[in-house]
């Protein structure tokens, strides 16, 4: 069966521009937009973020840029907008694009349900409104940096969780994400070939066993990551990676340490699963 003309046209358009427009950082628009666009894997999106659009002039400049992309692409850009100001949203809607107005779609139903008008203040989603939450976030990030890669172990009593695994298995970025997004005090400790001789936990970890969570990864993927750092080395060889990972999982199983295969997971997915599997509560809401 042949498709409709519109369907055939969409199928032929494999590259589109996508704009994230915001009066603040653009993080909310990017997060929602990325989630939606990920459902269209056959299309290549050229993604542009335009943050801190806070005046009529800036909004018109954004419209001009969007219209230019439409003319160059021969197709309407997709625009994810979290502009709050009503006048700015009206200007934006004059452009030649598909506008997904996230505040326009959700604020009015919320106002109707709550019986209260929103304040329509710009740059509120990621503003520092709660000084205590901001302090927790900063302290958590500092803790993750200070307790990265087994550099220090004397503060493990303060940690909410200690990630363990072989070198280059994703421990550091996961710790930083857990700190930044959830306010958790995270540390990580690398397990090396020496630790696998008798499958004993390193002394620094024994008394904190209840805080441990393990990460593992596919051996080929680990070899590729290590090769970017030390190509041609024993450290990066497939055989070495396979040996370390087999011993690592044996250690996890021997000591009943919960663990996760992070090979195909994003940092966001790893962090959320760690949170759920350990039963941890985020400090930041």
Buried (B, 14 or more C-beta within 10 A) or exposed (E): EEEEEEEEEBEEEEEBBBBBBBBBBBBBBBEBBBEEBEEEEEBEBEBBBBBEBBEEEBBBEBBEBBBEBBEEBEBBBBBBBBBBBEEBBEBBBEBBBEBBBBBBEEBEEEEEEEEEEEEEEBBEBEEEEEEEBBEBBEBBBEBBEEBBEBEEBEEBEEBBBBBBBBBBBBBBEBBBBBBBBBBBBBBBBBBEEEBBEEBEBBEBBEEBEEBBBBBBBBBEBBBBBBBEEEEEEEBBBBEBBBBBBEBBBEBBEEBEBEBBBBBEBEBEEBBBBBBEEBEBEEBBE
